[in-house]
């Protein structure tokens, strides 16, 4: 039986559903999700092994048109850098409209020589499906796409068609990873991301963009995982919001993150969290590197 394998980038503007798609394709939570842009900050690998095909999905941060801060520039570099090694790109947009940010994401592919599939996400939210036809016709003129596939990552619509199209475009090659491996992300990394997901979902407005999570201790014993995490913010007022009255907000976030960790890691978790201030970290290249961005 001929085997196929390769890397597939999930690329697009912020908040278009790339991480939701990855988790749905893998039937497992690998990337954190939230109804806010900039939730994904790193390139995360998710590995799907089929009988004759291994697809290594690369979830990427949303591409920003205006990268004014160091964090935005880092995310753009991270997303663009995957084009140097992936075999296929899945460019994602969301129905029912094509935006200036979509156009900016497409422009990043100007020099990419490999096949590009266009996945039009969130079609389940378009009640009148006839509205999709003019959109699909317009998109077909944007670039020579291998295929244009309407999907819903949330509902699972047409994902088998998308995966079949991806598999057909991959080169003939032996599998790149063991067949039972689902991601290259470490449990330590996933722990930090799960805490950040709960913060992003719980907090409102701009605060999620001014915080990051650093794991200071990750100790695996026979009885449980012992995890110490620091939540870094940029101003004392942000620290007060995250802690909440009598520590209520921080306790809620910690409990939700711990429950998710116990499901994913399949063992008991003892989680301790602190909130600390580091002014201007998200617009400081050196601070970003020290907090694990760019590793």
Secondary structure, DSSP 8 states (H G I E B T S, - for coil): ---EEEEEEEEEBTTSSHHHHHHHHHTS--S---SSTT---S-EEEEEE-SSEEEEEEE---B-S---SHHHHHHHHHHHHGGGT-SEEEEEEETT---HHHHHHHHTTTT--SEEEEEEE-GGG-S-THHHHHHHHHHHTTS--SEEEE-BTTTTBTHHHHHHHHHHHS-B---SS-TT--BS--HHHHHHHHHHHHHHHHS-TTGGGG-EEEEEEEEE-SS-EEEEEEEEESSHHHHHHHH-GGGHHHHHHHHHHHHHHHHHHTS-EEEEEEEEE-TTGGG-HHHHHHTTTT-
